[in-house]
Amino acid sequence: MKVLTALSVATSIVVATANQSLLGIPAVPYKRDGCETFDLSKIHTIVVDAKHAESRDDAGQTLIPPTLHDFATTFAQDLNSTLGIHAEVQKSSTAVDGGLFVTLGNNEDYRDVAGRSTSEGYTLTTNSSGVFITGASPLGAWWATRTVLQQASLRKQYGIPHGSGSDAPGWATRGMMLDAGRHWYDKEFIIELCSYVSYFKQNVFHFHLSDNMFNNPNNTLEQSLAVPAAFRLWSGNPQFKGLAKHKNESYTRADFDEIQQRCAARGVTVLPEIEAPGHALPITQWKPQLGLNTDMSLLNISHPQTNPTMKSIWKEFLPWFHTKVVSIGADEYTGSAVEYNRFVESMNDFIKAESGKSIRIWGTFPPRPSYPNNIPKDVSIQHWEYFEDNPLYDYINNGYSVVNSNDDFYIVNKWGPSYPNHIRTEKVFHGDPAVSGGGLWYPYIFNQKNVTDNPKKSEPLVLGAVSPLWNDAGEYFSTITEAYYAWRDGIPALSNSFWGGQLSEGEYSKLWPKLHQYIPDQNLDRSIPSKGDTIFQYRFLNSNAGVIKDSSANGYDAKTNCDVSEEALKVSPKCSLTTPWSSKGRDYTLTLSLRLDKLSDRTNTTLMVGSDSALMLTPNVTLFTSTSYYRSNLTVPMGIWVDVTVQGRGNQTFASVAPHGSDKRAREEFQTVIRSNDGGQSHWDVIAIEAPIKEVTGWSGQLKELKLANKA
């Protein structure tokens, strides 16, 4: 059955080419020339046109665009890591027979949905001599390599058909937004997300860098100062001491540079947001005198020190940001509209003069003839909700450019309760109210129910779309990777529409599972290749030069500097056992057969650590992940052999402790408490925590067996 299923998917792809497209996410217009195909696995050379090898795309949104040669080098790495295709990158003016040639053309040949030239277009041609890519710019050529990479993954048995096709995105802004103000995310996770979205030709990662939990306006000053709030950029400048509270939950300039560089290497621009004058508790906790008396989470923008303070913050961090556009947030402010407009205009003038950058704000106070001032029209608007504005009548018809972040694709991680905790793909494929039964949604569609609220598809003031994920409930309620799972299945569907693709829901459902396993330079699922259900199994019968053999079929041998005696590893805080892997994602069983002899601190002992989590005794069996502890009621007795087991089953996590070899286990589920944004309603909910599998250390005793299986 598995073979038949794979063949049916492949067959559907071949049939699609006859219909003048290459099915991928998004699909690519392509005219087939005859019946022959080119086997992409035979590519051994990628030739970059020497004339354009050092060219960069200056028309895009990043200030650090890679060269054409840079993109080709990354492409070669992707072919190797995902498909085992080894291709050497060369610079030359001529193609190599049977290779892949990359050059640049004229961006005037590629048009967006509004008919404007775009640097992101490309032409892909395949014939018996090889594969030929012509990009409108290096970035356009990069998107062509995503097409080739997808086709190489889908067409292993068939090859890419001879023919040619030109492709270009309908909209220039295509991306996701992550709320890092209310939940910490490490830089590696952000970089992996950029790799993930880039595979589907998204080009923007909107990074929300400051925010706070709900601040009850009735709070005292002391209560407001205690509300969780975070500013995520860590400056060494003493002037900003206290603005970011915890260095280990902030990004240094080196961190932020690395994030931006590695995202840009895959065509993704990081667009930073520092939120003010609303959602500004990180700033008012730092300088309480700047808060409104009626709500400390709002800046008092009439205070004489508010504007100078915000300008000093932007002056400090603008040099960090390698993008042409930054967001000042300016969301959900309930003070004076006139004062608000004056604040936005002041920040717009300052940021433009200081850096040449444009600013973006969330739609808050639409322009009105009755106002003595309105937002300048060179400020772009990010629409998210109709109770704030009507994007067509308030902004577009008045000459403002708009990014579509309407809350059809607005996620509140884990629990809203009025918003979903995942992208609803049915809204992507049936979100056009102008089509009976709902047609494909695109970024120009702001209202999925009322067609008169939507501009024409070719409206040039629609910049594109960004789908946000918010963490209204804060830090404790979710893990880092649960943000990925909220987006996982929906990002590719949105990407098809962001680009202007024509995939149907049925085509998408067949393609997505096939492509998912080949997305390069990331392992957000924390998957581990395995030849059977057992991923690794260590029985400590002996140690050969510090190597512990894996008795599974995978050969994932471990290393140790601990002693081995009496068929057990003698563990102490001064030695460790290290596996080749650091974390295992959903659906796993991790078992440690151990005997605890001594604990230096029964309330804070680590049994095993990984890159995403740690198994601890605090004193009960505990999992630590991100910045939070999740405790069970289970304990581990001293001096006797027991099996400590942690299981991840879908989005749930369990633990059990039992006498060694016993089938009778006391099992408990790790859970989290989720509270509504206003601090009122709450409930227990599931938590999905990865298995910590990198290192056994931190306790004194013996380990008889360590086993990891890929099912629960």
C-alpha positions, 0 to 999 in steps of 0.5 A, spaced: 500 500 500 505 504 501 508 503 494 501 504 491 500 511 495 507 514 493 506 512 485 499 515 485 502 522 488 508 521 483 503 520 477 498 526 479 505 530 479 506 528 472 499 529 470 499 536 472 505 538 468 501 536 462 496 542 464 502 547 464 504 547 471 509 544 475 506 542 482 509 544 488 508 549 493 507 554 490 505 551 483 509 554 477 507 555 470 511 551 466 510 549 458 512 542 457 517 540 451 516 533 449 516 527 453 523 527 456 525 528 463 532 530 466 534 526 472 536 532 477 540 526 481 545 527 475 547 534 477 554 534 479 556 542 477 552 548 479 555 554 474 554 561 476 555 566 471 561 569 472 558 576 470 553 576 475 556 572 481 557 578 485 551 581 484 546 583 489 538 584 489 538 592 491 530 592 490 528 587 496 527 589 503 533 587 506 540 591 507 544 585 507 542 581 500 547 575 498 550 575 492 548 570 486 554 566 488 552 566 495 545 563 494 548 558 489 552 555 494 547 555 499 543 551 494 548 546 493 548 545 500 541 543 500 541 538 495 547 535 499 543 535 505 536 533 503 537 529 497 545 526 497 546 530 491 553 532 491 554 538 486 560 543 485 559 550 485 563 554 479 564 561 476 564 561 469 561 564 463 558 557 459 554 552 462 557 545 463 553 539 459 548 536 464 549 541 470 545 547 472 547 554 470 544 560 474 544 567 471 541 574 471 536 577 466 532 583 466 527 584 472 522 588 467 520 581 464 517 579 471 511 582 473 507 582 480 499 582 480 499 590 480 503 589 473 510 592 476 516 589 475 519 585 481 526 582 482 523 576 485 521 573 478 525 567 475 525 563 468 526 555 469 528 551 463 530 544 462 532 540 456 537 534 455 543 539 456 541 540 463 537 545 468 538 553 466 535 558 471 535 566 469 533 570 475 530 577 475 535 578 481 539 573 485 533 573 490 529 571 484 534 566 482 534 563 489 526 562 489 528 558 482 532 554 486 526 552 491 522 550 485 528 545 483 529 543 490 522 541 491 521 538 484 528 534 485 524 531 492 518 530 488 520 527 482 526 522 484 523 516 479 521 521 473 526 527 473 523 534 471 520 534 464 523 538 459 520 545 458 520 552 460 516 556 465 517 563 468 514 565 475 514 571 479 510 573 486 504 577 486 505 580 492 512 583 495 511 582 502 509 574 504 511 572 511 509 570 518 509 574 525 512 571 532 510 574 538 517 574 542 515 579 547 511 575 551 514 568 550 522 567 549 524 564 543 532 562 542 536 564 536 536 557 533 529 556 533 528 563 529 533 561 524 530 554 523 523 558 522 526 562 516 529 556 513 522 553 513 518 559 510 523 560 505 522 553 502 515 555 500 518 562 498 516 567 504 520 573 504 519 576 511 519 574 518 516 579 522 519 579 529 515 582 535 520 584 540 517 587 546 510 586 549 507 585 556 501 580 559 495 583 560 495 589 565 489 591 569 487 598 569 485 598 576 492 595 578 496 599 583 503 601 581 506 596 584 502 591 581 503 593 574 511 593 575 510 586 577 506 584 570 510 580 566 513 584 560 519 583 556 524 587 551 528 582 548 534 586 545 540 586 550 544 593 549 551 593 553 550 601 553 549 603 561 543 608 558 539 602 557 540 598 563 534 595 566 530 596 559 531 588 558 531 584 564 534 578 563 540 577 558 539 569 557 532 571 555 534 577 550 538 577 544 545 581 544 547 584 537 551 578 535 545 574 536 541 579 532 546 579 527 546 572 526 539 571 526 538 576 520 544 574 516 542 567 516 535 568 514 537 573 509 542 567 506 535 564 505 531 570 502 528 572 508 528 579 511 527 580 519 522 585 520 523 588 527 518 591 531 519 595 538 512 596 540 509 603 543 505 607 545 501 601 547 503 594 549 509 598 552 509 596 559 517 593 558 518 601 557 514 604 563 517 598 568 523 601 566 521 608 567 514 608 570 514 616 570 512 615 562 506 611 564 499 613 563 495 614 570 489 610 567 493 604 564 501 603 566 501 599 559 500 605 555 505 611 554 503 618 556 505 621 550 504 628 552 509 627 557 515 631 555 520 625 556 516 620 552 518 622 545 526 623 547 526 616 550 523 612 545 527 616 540 533 614 544 531 607 544 530 607 536 537 611 536 540 605 540 537 599 536 536 602 529 544 600 527 542 593 529 536 592 523 538 590 516 532 592 513 528 597 509 522 597 514 521 597 521 515 597 525 513 601 531 507 597 533 503 603 535 497 598 536 491 598 541 492 605 544 486 608 547 489 615 549 488 621 544 488 620 537 491 627 536 496 625 540 497 618 537 498 621 530 503 626 533 507 621 536 507 616 530 509 622 525 514 624 530 517 617 530 516 617 522 520 623 521 526 621 526 527 614 524 527 616 516 532 622 518 536 617 522 536 611 518 533 612 511 528 606 513 520 607 513 516 605 518 510 600 519 504 601 524 498 596 526 491 600 524 489 604 530 486 611 528 484 611 521 485 618 518 479 622 519 477 629 516 475 631 523 483 630 526 487 636 525 493 631 523 493 624 520 498 619 519 503 620 514 501 616 507 509 614 507 507 610 513 505 603 511 499 600 515 498 593 518 491 591 518 488 586 523 481 587 525 475 590 522 473 594 529 480 598 528 479 600 521 476 598 514 483 597 510 479 599 503 475 605 505 479 608 511 486 606 508 487 604 501 482 609 498 486 614 502 492 613 499 495 608 504 499 602 503 497 596 507 499 589 509 494 584 510 494 581 517 486 580 518 485 576 524 482 570 519 489 567 520 491 570 527 493 565 532 493 565 539 498 560 541 495 554 545 488 558 547 485 564 545 479 563 546 476 567 541 482 565 536 484 558 533 491 555 536 493 553 528 492 556 521 485 554 518 487 552 511 480 551 509 480 559 510 486 559 505 482 554 500 475 557 501 476 564 503 474 568 497 467 571 498 467 572 490 467 565 488 461 561 490 463 556 495 469 560 497 475 560 492 482 561 493 484 566 498 489 571 496 492 577 500 488 582 497 482 579 500 481 582 507 474 580 508 472 573 507 464 574 507 463 581 504 466 582 497 465 590 497 470 590 503 476 588 498 479 592 493 481 589 486 486 584 486 491 588 482 491 594 487 498 596 488 497 599 495 496 592 497 503 590 499 502 583 501 500 579 507 503 577 514 500 572 519 501 573 526 502 568 532 501 571 539 502 569 546 497 572 550 497 567 555 505 568 556 511 564 557 509 558 562 503 555 557 507 553 551 514 550 549 518 553 544 516 548 538 509 549 540 509 555 536 512 551 530 506 546 530 501 551 531 504 554 524 507 547 521 501 545 516 498 552 515 505 555 513 505 552 506 498 553 504 499 560 506 505 561 502 501 558 496 496 564 496 502 569 498 505 568 492 499 568 488 499 560 486 493 556 484 494 550 488 487 546 490 486 544 496 486 536 494 493 538 490 496 541 497 494 535 501 498 530 496 504 535 496 505 537 503 506 530 506 511 529 500 515 535 501 515 536 508 521 531 510 525 535 505 525 542 508 533 543 508 537 546 514 532 545 520 529 540 524 523 543 527 520 536 528 526 534 532 525 527 528 531 522 528 532 517 522 531 510 525 531 503 521 526 500 526 522 502 532 528 503 537 532 509 535 538 507 540 539 502 546 545 502 551 546 496 555 553 497 559 556 491 558 563 494 557 566 500 554 571 500 549 575 507 549 569 510 552 565 508 546 558 505 548 555 501 543 548 502 540 544 495 540 539 498 535 540 497 528 542 505 527 549 504 530 548 511 534 554 509 539 554 514 545 561 516 548 562 516 556 568 518 561 564 514 566 566 508 569 563 501 567 562 496 572 557 490 574 554 491 567 552 498 569 555 505 568 557 509 574 554 516 573 557 522 577 556 529 577 564 529 574 562 525 568 557 524 563 554 519 557 553 523 551 549 521 545 549 523 538 543 526 538 540 532 543 532 532 542 527 527 540 520 530 538 513 528 538 512 520 539 517 517 543 519 513 549 525 515 553 527 510 559 532 510 564 533 504 568 537 507 574 539 507 581 540 513 585 545 513 590 546 520 592 543 527 590 547 533 592 540 537 592 534 533 592 530 539 590 534 541 584 538 535 580 538 534 573 538 526 570 538 528 563 539 534 558 538 536 551 537 542 547 530 543 548 529 540 555 532 537 561 529 531 566 530 533 573 528 531 580 525 538 584 524 533 588 519 530 584 520 528 576 520 534 572 521 537 565 524 543 564 523 547 557 524 554 555 524 558 561 519 553 565 518 547 570 513 542 569 512 538 575 509 531 576 507 528 583 512 522 581 518 521 586 524 516 584 526 512 591 533 512 593 538 506 593 533 501 588 533 499 581 527 503 577 525 505 570 524 512 569 520 513 563 518 519 559 513 519 553 511 524 548 504 522 545 502 527 540 501 534 543 501 530 550 507 528 555 507 523 560 512 520 565 512 514 569 516 511 575 516 503 576 521 498 579 526 495 574 522 490 569 515 491 572 509 492 567 506 496 573 507 503 572 504 509 575 503 514 570 502 521 570 501 527 565 505 533 565 500 539 564 500 547 564 495 552 566 492 557 561 489 563 563 485 568 559 489 574 557 485 578 562 487 574 568 480 571 569 478 564 566 483 559 566 484 551 565 489 545 565 491 544 558 496 539 554 504 540 554 508 537 548 515 537 551 521 534 547 525 528 550 532 530 553 537 525 550 544 529 549 547 527 556 546 523 562 550 527 568 548 531 574 547 525 579 550 519 583 548 512 582 548 507 576 545 506 569 543 499 567 540 501 560 538 507 556 533 506 551 529 511 546 524 509 541 520 513 536 513 511 539 509 512 545 
